[in-house]
Amino acid sequence: MRGQFLAELTEARAAQIKDLAELNRLFTAWTETVYHARAHSETGQPPLARWEAGGPFPLPAAAALADAFRWSEWRTVTKTATVSMHGNRYQVDPGLAGRRVELVFDPFDLTVLSVRCGGQDAGTATPHHITRHAHPKARPEPLPGDDIPRATGIDYLTLLGDQHDKQAAGRVNYAALASPPPATADSAGQQPDEEGDSRG
């Protein structure tokens, strides 16, 4: 990507790209027409051909896919065979009393919890007292249009530009110190003394 795609993205060409969507479109075009089709230096095969040679790829079952996105927390079961989580209380198998168990759940539905003990399925936790239906850290997926930036009324880029200018003004120009300025008409015919001053 650095040697082929970004090498073509010169400053002048980048200035013609109006937004991220267009940049993504150009990157996808390069990936699908150049990178995937050209033989890789290490494998000797085009990346797409190498990928397809490994197929067909198994699709996960719906239940396994849902389980992969579940959250879990650990709790110790009380003597009365209950566990608490985020203000909710659940009844579990009495045989688990005093044991440390893993509660597995959909973060958006705390009414259904699976219980695991020692890595094995140990049934479900029956809701006994529910005050919270979703995990406090669970954030719903944004609805269409929710991800559109809202105007703040603050010109953030101007603030950054001003801050950068202030920082740059305090820097020492070491390049200017290394080479003396070119002679001008005012200094013609003047000889510097030992301290470097000019006298007329």
N, C-alpha and C positions, 0 to 999 in steps of 0.2 A: 504494500500500500504506500509506504514512504517513497520507495524508489520509482514507482510507476504512476500511481494516481496523484499523490500529493506533489510530485515533481511537475505535473502539468498544471497544478493549481497556483499559477503565478499570482502576484499581487494584482496585476491588471485583470487577469481572468477571474479572480475571486471577487473583484469589485462588481463584476457583471452578475453575480449570483444574488438574487433578491431575497431569498429566505432559506431556511433549513430544509424545507420540502424539496426545493430545487437541488440543493446539495445532495440530499439523500437520493434523488432521482439520478443524478450524475454518477454517484458512487455505485448504485445498483446497476446502472448501465455498464460501467467499467467491470464490475465483478462478474456479471453474467456473460459479457461478450469477450472479455480479455482474460481475466484471472481464472475463471472456471474452465476455459477452453484451452489454455496454454499449459504445456507439460511443466510440472513442478521440478525444480532442480534436484531435490532430494529423492523424491519417489519415482521420477521419470514418467509420471502419469498426470493428466489433467486432474485437478482436484475434484471436479464434478464426476468424472468417470470413476475415480477411485472410491468416491462416496457411494455411487450407485452400485458398484461391484459388491459392496458389503450387504446389500439388501436381499430379500425384502425385510424391512424392519418391523418388529412386533409392535402392535399398538397396545397400550395398557388397558386393562379392563376399567370400566367406569368407577367401580368401587375402589380399585387400587389407586386410581388417579385422585379420587376424592380424599383417600386416606393420606396421600402424599402431602396434601395441603392442610391437614389438620394440625392444630397446635396441641401442646401437652404441658402439664404442670404436675409436680410431685406433691403428694400430701400423705400424712400419717393418719390412718383410720383410727377413730376414737374407740373406746371400750363399748360404746353403744352402736358400733358399726356405721358411723356417719363420717362424712368428710365435708369440709367447707371450702368454698372457692369464690372470692369476690362478692361476699355477702350472701351467697346461695349455700344451702345445705342439702346434702344428698345422702340417701341410704344405700349402702353397698352390702355385699355378701357378709354375713356375720363371721364367717371363717377368716375374714381379712382383718379383724379387730387387732389393733396394735401394730399392724404391718405398714410398710411404706409402699404406696401404690402410685402408679402413673395414671393421670386422668387425661384422656385423649378426646378432643372436641373440635367442633366447628366454631371458630371464634365469633361467628354471628348468631349462633344458636346454643346457648348454655343450658338448654333444657334437656339435651341429649349428650351424655358422657359415656364413653367406653372406659373400662377399668382394666389396667394391666398390672400384673404382679410378677416380678422375676422374669420379665420379658414374655409372659404368657397371658392370653386373654383371660380375664377374671370377671366377665359379665359386664353389666351396665350399672350406672349409678342412677337410682330412681330419684327424681326431684322431690324434695321434702318441703323446702321453703325457698322460693325463687323471688329475688328482688331485682336481679339484673339479668337481662336476656342476651346481652352481647358482651364480649370481653372489653374492658376499658381501653385497650390498645388497638382494638380492631377498627379499621377505617374503611367505610364503604367505598366501592369503586365509584369514580366520578361519573356523573351523568354527562351526556353529550353537551358540550358548551361550558361545562364547569371548569375545564382546564384553560379557558381563554383568560389571559392576564387582564386584571382589572387596573384601570388607571388610578394611580395614587395621588396625582397632583404634584409629585416631586420629580424634578428633572434630574434623575439619578446620574445619567451620563455626564451632564454638565458638572455636577458635584464631583464626580470622579476625575473629570478633566481638570478642574480647578485644583483638586488635591494633588494630582500628578504634576501640574505646572509648579506648584509651590515646592514639592519635593525636588524637582529637577533644578530649580533655581538655586538651591543650596549645595548642589554637587560641584566638585572641582573638575574642571576640564583638563585632565592630565595630558591630553594630546596637544593642547595649546601650549602647555608648559614645556613640552619636549622639543618643539621646533620654534625658533624665533620668527616673528612676523616678517614679511617681505619688506625691503627698504622702500621708503616713499620719497616723493620729491622734497618734502620738508627736511628729511635727514640727509639729503645728498650733500657731499662735501664736508660732512661733520665727522670727526674722528672720536671714537669712544675713548674715555680715559680708562684707567685700570679698574675702576669700580663698575664700568659698563655704562656710565652716563655720557651723554653727548654734549659737546660744547661748540658754540658757533663762533 
